[in-house]
Amino acid sequence: MKTTITTEERSAISSVHAALLPIIKLTTKESPISLSLILTLLLVAKHEGKTVRELSVASDALSPSAVSRLLADLSQVNKTGGVGLGLITQRHDDFDSRYLRSYLSERGRSLVQKIASEMDRRSVKA
């Protein structure tokens, strides 16, 4: 049985595609941006100031160790000690320095705002 994609579904797909274009433009051969990185960036945007464990729980899919690795890649220095994407910053908790809390950097905030603006622009058209 062949099912076709509805006009509404095509519009939604088009909106997601357009919203992800700013992220895709950051991708290079040396530094590809995976879907996991994109989702983690959006997770930090949604839950700024949360710890690795809290972000792991909020993700419903990623282990704390996976979140930690992804956050490293999104920060200034990636998990291998190389240059990260600079989209988030991590700061030690004010009361317990064992915990790192994640926040969008200015670059990350700008990128997330572009994504949100594109989604808003497309939803208004629909």
ABEGO torsion letter per residue (X at the ends): XBBBBBAAAAAAAAAAAAAAAAAAAABBAABBBBAAAAAAAAAAAABBGBBAAAAAAAAGABBAAAAAAAAAAABABBAAGBBBAGABBBBBBAABAABBBBBBBAAAAAAAAAAAAAAAAAAAAX
